[in-house]
Amino acid sequence: MWGPYGTYGQVVQQWTDTNSAAWGNFDSQVAQFGEPTAVWVQICIFEWQGATFQEVQQLIANAREHAAPGATIYISGQPVYSGGHVCSAAGTTGPEDMEALAAQAAADPALDVIHVGPFGPLSSSQVQADGCHANDQGKQALGMQALDFFG
């Protein structure tokens, strides 16, 4: 499993161009560690930009292009929040909208992706000062969810 490599703030649209800086960063990891046989796609958006299902389809196609042949693709939306907390970057319905796109992608047999399910909910005490990204406590909670899913 790769460690973090600086994808912070990159939303769906940065991943729809297979030659983007986002994929360049991914390819640098491939050069260091080899082609991954599994990729987890987390759909993330800015409220003002949103994302379309066609963009998600392209992101998945690009993941297949940059990973090992036959790689398993997992998909989820960005984490959801509890207690009325809103990620100002994604907007009031952003996390739920992205989770719906992930479920839609998983329901399409042609895409051959596995839905990880909703992650979270994160409370306001589990996010960084930006109000969106998990802090250490939130990362711990999300990590436990990943362990429960992947075993």
Secondary structure by P-SEA (a helix, b strand, c coil): ccccccccccccccccccccaaaaaaaaaaaacccccbbbbbbbbbccccccaaaaaaaaaaaaaacccbbbbbbbccbbbcccccccccccaaaaaaaaaaaaaaaccccccccccccccccccccccccccccaaaaaaaaaaaaaaac
